[in-house]
Amino acid sequence: MAVPSAEELMKRVRQSAERGNLCSQIVIDVGLGHLGEAKPDVVQAAGGLVGADGFLGVTCGALTAAGVLIASAAAGRLDRDIMYMLIQELEDRFDEELASAYPGNTCDDFLEADPEKVPTQVCPPIIAGAIRIALELLEEKGIRGKDA
């Protein structure tokens, strides 16, 4: 199955959040769900990346979780060097497509850019974008959604 549309990804992001997941967990939940892989332990473990490494405000948890998504999906399917190249491309595209309107790609950069907004207003499009980029990169290497 092709990478879901932006609208569909936003819907899935909201549904995952309603199940109690936070930014990095949503990336893993939605991304692996699209790939037909149920790994609740990985979703739970991604909680350590929430709010940028435990609410430290450093590199965006959606970005780091998208790297975990790529690594999890690539395990046993892609050469490790190719996986690392995908993760580098993920960061480049994330910075270009999602973070370019901000001072950087940290949680604080996103949240402090408009202090009138709360994370539930700022983060969903960034989360959905990180998932989209990761799934597109995986698809380019032949790792597709469950209905492909």
Phi, psi and omega in degrees: 000140179296161176301133181300154177295166178301319180296316180294319178297319178298320177299313181293324176299313179299317181297319178295319178298322178296336176276002176098004179280151177248176192323295184294325178292324178297318179303313181292313182301307183290316182296309179292327176300317178299324181278357179079023181246124176259112179225072183301331178292325178289320177300313180297316182297329179295349176300337177290346180261354183301138178064027180067079178061059175075043177064032176274346177080014180274213185312133183311131179296330177294322178292310182294323178293326177296327173295320176296319178302312179299314181297319180294316180289329183279341184305122180079358181244329183233150173300143182303320180296322177294319178302314180295325176295321177296319180294323175296317178296323176304310182296319179300312181291322177301312180297320182285315188270330187244324186261357186296337179275000183241168179292342181185196183247028178266160176305313180298322178302317181288313187284330181275349180295327177220085185297348177285341182262148177264163182307325181292347174265323185277316195280324185308316178293329178290318178298310180299321179295320178296319178297313181303312181298314180299315180293323177297317180295318178296318180299322178300335180259012175090007177261107188242170176300161187299337182260012182288000000 
